[in-house]
Amino acid sequence: MRLLRFLWKLFFVMMTSMEDNETKELLEKELEIAQENNKILKKIQRGMRLGSFFSILYWLFILGTAVGAYYFLQPFVESFGGILGSFSNGIDGIQGLDKIPEVDALLKTININR
């Protein structure tokens, strides 16, 4: 009976020590996996930060180019607007030619029906 108890205790001690070793190995593997995951997550976070930075830089370049182009082309656009305004005034003047008596008489002599 004592022998059986001794063997049972020996078996229990061996199992617990074996469990401790297995547990220790599992914890070490878990630690390695956690450290590897941490490295991967840091790389992902760095990539996201760089992506955000370059996205902001991209839009600043687009907006800066648009504002710079407007600043550079503004005198040309204003002069073109002036040319269009004078052209429109010229068209209005041509449309008002029939109100002049001499032109009206000329049109009647040519027999142009309005």
C-alpha positions as CSV (number, residue, x, y, z in Angstrom):
1,M,0.0,0.0,0.0
2,R,2.8,2.3,0.8
3,L,4.4,1.4,-2.4
4,L,1.3,2.3,-4.3
5,R,1.1,5.7,-2.5
6,F,4.7,6.4,-3.3
7,L,4.2,5.5,-6.9
8,W,1.1,7.6,-7.1
9,K,3.0,10.6,-5.6
10,L,5.9,10.0,-7.9
11,F,3.5,9.9,-10.9
12,F,1.8,13.1,-9.7
13,V,5.2,14.9,-9.2
14,M,6.3,13.8,-12.6
15,M,3.1,15.0,-14.2
16,T,3.2,18.4,-12.5
17,S,6.8,18.9,-13.4
18,M,6.0,17.8,-17.0
19,E,3.0,20.2,-17.0
20,D,5.3,23.0,-15.8
21,N,7.8,22.3,-18.5
22,E,5.0,22.2,-21.2
23,T,3.4,25.3,-19.7
24,K,6.7,27.0,-19.8
25,E,7.3,26.0,-23.4
26,L,3.8,27.2,-24.4
27,L,4.3,30.5,-22.6
28,E,7.6,31.0,-24.4
29,K,6.0,30.2,-27.8
30,E,3.2,32.6,-26.9
31,L,5.7,35.3,-26.0
32,E,7.5,34.9,-29.3
33,I,4.3,35.1,-31.2
34,A,3.2,38.2,-29.3
35,Q,6.5,39.9,-30.0
36,E,6.3,39.0,-33.7
37,N,2.7,40.3,-33.8
38,N,3.8,43.5,-32.1
39,K,6.6,44.1,-34.8
40,I,4.0,43.5,-37.6
41,L,1.5,45.9,-36.0
42,K,4.2,48.6,-35.6
43,K,5.0,48.2,-39.3
44,I,1.4,48.5,-40.2
45,Q,1.0,51.6,-38.1
46,R,4.1,53.2,-39.6
47,G,2.7,52.5,-43.1
48,M,-0.6,54.1,-42.2
49,R,1.1,57.2,-40.8
50,L,3.3,57.5,-43.9
51,G,0.2,57.0,-46.1
52,S,-1.7,59.7,-44.3
53,F,1.3,62.1,-44.6
54,F,1.7,61.5,-48.3
55,S,-2.0,61.9,-48.8
56,I,-2.0,65.3,-47.1
57,L,1.1,66.2,-49.1
58,Y,-0.6,65.2,-52.3
59,W,-3.7,67.3,-51.6
60,L,-1.6,70.3,-50.6
61,F,0.3,70.0,-53.9
62,I,-3.0,69.8,-55.9
63,L,-4.5,72.9,-54.0
64,G,-1.2,74.8,-54.2
65,T,-0.9,74.2,-57.9
66,A,-4.5,75.4,-58.5
67,V,-4.0,78.5,-56.4
68,G,-0.6,79.2,-58.1
69,A,-2.1,78.7,-61.5
70,Y,-5.0,81.1,-60.7
71,Y,-2.5,83.7,-59.3
72,F,-0.3,83.4,-62.4
73,L,-3.2,83.4,-65.0
74,Q,-5.4,86.0,-63.3
75,P,-4.1,88.9,-65.4
76,F,-4.7,86.9,-68.6
77,V,-8.2,85.9,-67.5
78,E,-9.1,89.5,-66.6
79,S,-7.8,90.8,-70.0
80,F,-9.8,88.0,-71.8
81,G,-12.9,89.0,-69.8
82,G,-12.3,92.6,-71.0
83,I,-12.0,91.4,-74.6
84,L,-15.2,89.4,-74.3
85,G,-17.0,92.5,-72.8
86,S,-15.9,94.7,-75.7
87,F,-16.8,92.0,-78.2
88,S,-20.3,91.8,-76.6
89,N,-20.6,95.6,-76.8
90,G,-19.7,95.4,-80.4
91,I,-22.3,92.8,-81.1
92,D,-24.9,95.0,-79.3
93,G,-23.8,97.9,-81.5
94,I,-24.3,95.8,-84.6
95,Q,-27.8,94.8,-83.5
96,G,-28.6,98.4,-83.0
97,L,-27.6,99.5,-86.5
98,D,-31.2,99.1,-87.8
99,K,-32.3,101.9,-85.5
100,I,-30.1,104.4,-87.4
101,P,-32.3,106.1,-90.1
102,E,-29.7,105.8,-92.9
103,V,-29.2,102.1,-92.3
104,D,-32.9,101.6,-92.1
105,A,-33.4,103.4,-95.4
106,L,-30.6,101.4,-97.0
107,L,-32.2,98.1,-95.8
108,K,-35.5,99.2,-97.3
109,T,-33.9,100.0,-100.6
110,I,-32.3,96.6,-100.7
111,N,-35.6,95.0,-99.8
112,I,-34.5,93.1,-96.9
113,N,-37.5,91.9,-94.9
114,R,-37.2,91.9,-91.2
